[in-house]
Amino acid sequence: MADNLNKTRMRDTRILMGLTLLAGLLADTAFPAGSGGHLLMQVIGYVLLTVCAIGRIYVSTFIGGVKNEQLVTSGPYSLVRNPLYFFSLCGAAGVGFMTTSFLCLFVIVGGFYFIYDKLIAREEDFLGAKFGASFDEYKRNVPRLLPSLKGYNAPEELVFQPRYLNKAVLDAVWWFAPLPVFLLVERLKFSGAFDAPLTLF
């Protein structure tokens, strides 16, 4: 079941990224190039993408090799039940901000919530069936997607498998892959080579 959920998630995420790229082509930017608002949106995007990349690597040191085999409740999992998805949400919002288009931001964040809300519910049904009362107690005490900074705990030592860390680093790099495309589209727009037909706000 876990493999099927992962395949569905990856497929839907690719579709969502494609829709965001399309929205980036069609939508006008929220602020003129070089303006304070334009630069602020790009800075926020870079910060969120960096948080996403570092966060997902950090989470992998706790879950790599033991996902679905044991109930992990320490480290980032003591702050939020789905830290990988929280950091992915940061990355999705980061891509949205980097487009400097409110339409793109709406498409990718709204699409992310639509996809992952259902996915989280299915995964939690699976974990509840597998870990029973232990997961029920964990579910009562730790928020679902938005972290709570209280209650953090982590072991003094942590054993992790390097191959999962390596995979997480490569995965983190891919979050930055759409940026050259958006920057190219932006350059085309402001050079007058392409006119965006849609304006939001």
C-alpha positions in Angstrom: 0.0 0.0 0.0 2.8 2.4 0.9 4.4 2.0 -2.6 1.1 2.7 -4.3 0.5 5.8 -2.2 4.0 7.0 -3.0 3.5 6.5 -6.8 0.2 8.4 -6.7 1.8 11.2 -4.7 4.7 11.6 -7.2 2.4 11.5 -10.2 0.0 14.1 -8.8 2.9 16.3 -7.7 4.3 16.2 -11.2 0.9 17.2 -12.6 0.6 20.0 -10.1 4.1 21.3 -11.0 3.1 21.2 -14.7 -0.1 23.2 -14.0 2.0 25.7 -12.1 4.4 26.1 -15.0 1.4 26.6 -17.3 0.0 29.2 -14.9 3.4 30.9 -14.9 3.3 31.2 -18.7 -0.3 32.7 -18.6 -0.2 34.8 -15.5 1.2 38.3 -15.2 3.5 39.0 -12.3 2.1 40.6 -9.2 4.6 43.5 -9.1 6.8 45.1 -11.8 10.3 43.7 -12.2 12.8 45.4 -9.9 10.1 46.7 -7.6 10.3 46.1 -3.8 7.3 43.7 -3.9 8.8 41.7 -6.8 12.1 41.2 -5.0 10.3 40.5 -1.7 8.3 37.6 -3.3 11.5 36.2 -4.8 13.4 36.4 -1.5 10.5 34.7 0.4 10.5 32.0 -2.3 14.2 31.3 -1.9 13.9 31.2 1.9 11.0 28.7 1.7 12.8 26.5 -0.8 15.8 26.5 1.4 13.7 25.6 4.4 12.1 22.8 2.4 15.5 21.4 1.2 17.2 21.5 4.6 14.0 20.3 6.5 13.5 17.3 4.2 17.1 16.2 4.6 16.8 16.6 8.4 13.6 14.5 8.5 15.3 11.7 6.4 17.8 11.1 9.1 15.0 10.1 11.4 12.8 8.1 9.0 15.2 6.7 6.4 15.0 2.9 6.4 12.3 2.6 9.1 9.3 4.3 7.4 6.2 2.1 7.9 8.2 -0.3 9.9 8.2 1.5 13.2 6.4 4.5 14.6 8.8 7.5 14.7 7.8 10.1 17.2 11.1 12.0 17.9 12.9 14.8 16.3 10.7 16.6 13.7 8.0 13.9 14.3 7.6 15.3 17.8 6.6 18.6 16.4 4.3 17.5 13.5 3.0 14.1 12.4 3.9 14.7 8.7 7.1 16.8 8.7 8.1 15.7 5.2 4.8 17.0 3.8 5.1 20.2 5.9 8.5 20.9 4.3 7.1 20.0 0.9 4.4 22.5 1.5 7.1 25.1 2.2 8.7 24.1 -1.0 5.5 24.4 -3.0 4.8 27.8 -1.5 8.4 28.8 -2.3 8.0 27.9 -6.0 4.7 29.8 -6.0 6.4 32.9 -4.5 9.3 32.6 -7.0 7.0 33.0 -9.9 6.0 36.4 -8.5 2.5 35.6 -9.5 -0.4 35.3 -7.1 -2.2 33.0 -9.6 0.7 30.5 -9.5 1.0 30.8 -5.7 -2.8 30.0 -5.5 -2.5 27.1 -8.0 0.4 25.3 -6.3 -0.6 25.8 -2.7 -4.2 25.0 -3.3 -3.3 22.0 -5.4 -0.8 20.8 -2.8 -3.5 20.9 -0.1 -6.0 19.1 -2.2 -3.5 16.3 -3.1 -1.8 15.9 0.3 -4.9 16.2 2.5 -6.4 13.0 1.1 -3.0 11.3 1.0 -2.3 12.1 4.7 -5.8 10.7 5.6 -5.1 7.4 3.8 -1.6 7.1 5.3 -2.9 7.7 8.8 -5.6 5.0 8.3 -2.7 2.7 7.4 -0.6 3.7 10.4 -3.6 3.5 12.8 -4.3 -0.1 11.6 -0.7 -1.1 12.0 0.3 0.6 15.3 -3.1 0.8 17.0 -3.2 2.6 20.3 0.3 3.9 20.1 -0.6 5.8 16.9 -3.9 7.0 18.4 -2.1 8.5 21.3 0.5 10.1 19.1 -2.2 11.5 16.9 -3.9 13.1 19.9 -0.7 14.9 21.1 1.0 16.0 17.9 -0.5 18.2 15.2 -1.2 16.9 11.7 0.6 19.3 9.3 1.4 22.6 10.9 4.1 22.2 13.6 3.8 23.0 17.2 7.1 24.1 18.7 6.4 22.7 22.1 7.2 19.1 23.1 10.3 18.7 20.9 12.3 15.6 21.9 15.2 13.9 20.2 17.5 11.0 21.2 21.1 11.7 22.2 22.3 9.6 19.3 20.8 8.7 16.0 21.8 5.9 13.7 20.9 6.4 10.0 21.6 4.8 6.7 23.7 7.0 4.3 21.9 5.9 1.2 18.6 7.5 2.5 20.5 10.7 3.3 22.0 10.7 -0.2 18.5 10.2 -1.7 17.1 13.1 0.4 19.9 15.4 -0.7 19.1 14.6 -4.4 15.4 15.0 -3.7 16.1 18.4 -2.1 18.0 19.6 -5.2 15.0 18.9 -7.4 12.9 21.5 -5.6 15.1 24.1 -7.2 14.7 22.7 -10.7 11.7 24.8 -11.8 13.4 28.1 -11.0 15.4 28.5 -14.2 12.2 27.9 -16.2 10.3 30.6 -14.2 13.3 33.0 -14.6 13.4 32.4 -18.3 9.6 33.1 -18.6 10.0 36.2 -16.6 12.8 37.5 -18.8 10.6 36.8 -21.9 7.7 38.7 -20.4 9.7 41.7 -19.5 11.5 41.8 -22.8 8.2 42.0 -24.5 8.7 38.7 -26.3 5.7 37.2 -24.6 2.5 38.8 -23.1 0.8 37.2 -20.2 -2.9 37.2 -20.8 -4.1 36.6 -17.2 -3.8 39.0 -14.3 -4.8 38.2 -10.8 -5.0 41.0 -8.3 
